[in-house]
Structures are given as structure tokens and as C-alpha cells.
Amino acid sequence: MEYASIAAWGCNAIVILGVGSYIVFEILKRWRVGLRLSALDESLLTDEVVTVEVVTDAPPGSSFVAGAVAEFVEDRQKY
């Protein structure tokens, strides 16, 4: 029975360490994403770790284009 008790404690330790490391990893990941958001890091849109679900403050049908600047175009025709 002593070996069964040692095996049970070993399994419990493995599970507790696994859950604890997962929690620490998630906290660090969310902290890093928060830092990148506060720094307005544009690479978050293409990062594999982060999923953009909803883009706010943009009109319907809008999309992000890297490096494109909106310019006013006038219709100037010379006759």
C-alpha cells in the first residue's frame, strides 16, 4: 500500500504543477498583450497568439490596410 500512496502523491503533484504552470502562463500572456495594447503595437493584428474578434470605432465595411494613407481626391478636369 505504500507504493500506491507514493504514486498517488506523485500524480497529484504532477497535476497541481501542470495547472499552476498553465495559470502562470496565461497571466503572463495577458499581461504582455496588455502592454502591447497600451503601446499601440500594430503587429497584434497579425500575431498568432492573439485573436481579434471585434474591431471597434470603425464604420461598417471598414478594413485595415497596412501602410495605406487616406487622401482626398478631387475631380479636376481641364477643358
C-alpha positions in Angstrom: 0.0 0.0 0.0 2.9 2.3 0.5 3.7 2.3 -3.2 0.2 3.2 -4.1 0.3 6.2 -1.7 3.6 7.4 -3.2 2.1 7.1 -6.8 -1.0 9.0 -5.8 1.1 11.8 -4.3 3.2 11.9 -7.4 0.2 12.1 -9.7 -1.3 14.8 -7.5 2.0 16.8 -7.7 2.1 16.5 -11.5 -1.5 17.7 -11.9 -1.0 20.6 -9.4 2.2 21.7 -11.1 0.6 21.5 -14.5 -2.4 23.5 -13.6 -0.2 26.0 -11.7 2.1 26.5 -14.7 -0.9 26.9 -17.1 -2.3 29.7 -14.8 1.1 31.5 -14.6 1.5 31.2 -18.4 -2.0 32.7 -19.0 -1.4 35.6 -16.6 1.9 36.4 -18.3 0.4 36.2 -21.7 -2.5 38.5 -20.8 0.0 40.9 -19.1 2.2 41.0 -22.3 -0.9 41.6 -24.5 -2.0 44.5 -22.2 1.5 46.1 -22.5 1.4 45.8 -26.3 -2.1 47.3 -26.4 -1.0 50.2 -24.3 1.9 50.7 -26.6 -0.5 50.6 -29.7 1.5 47.7 -31.2 0.1 47.2 -34.7 1.6 43.7 -35.0 -1.1 42.4 -32.7 -3.4 42.2 -35.7 -1.2 39.6 -37.4 0.0 37.8 -34.2 -0.8 34.1 -34.0 -1.3 34.2 -30.2 -3.9 37.0 -30.3 -7.3 36.7 -31.9 -9.1 39.9 -33.0 -12.8 39.2 -32.6 -14.3 42.7 -32.8 -12.8 45.9 -34.1 -14.5 48.9 -32.5 -14.6 52.5 -33.5 -14.8 51.8 -37.3 -17.7 52.2 -39.7 -19.4 49.1 -41.1 -17.4 47.7 -44.1 -14.1 49.1 -42.9 -10.9 47.2 -43.2 -7.3 47.7 -42.2 -4.7 48.1 -44.9 -1.1 48.3 -43.8 0.7 51.4 -44.9 -2.2 53.0 -46.8 -3.0 56.6 -46.1 -6.4 58.1 -46.9 -6.1 61.1 -49.2 -8.8 63.4 -50.5 -9.2 63.0 -54.3 -10.6 65.9 -56.3 -12.2 65.6 -59.6 -10.3 68.2 -61.6 -10.9 68.1 -65.3 -9.3 70.6 -67.6 -11.3 71.5 -70.7 
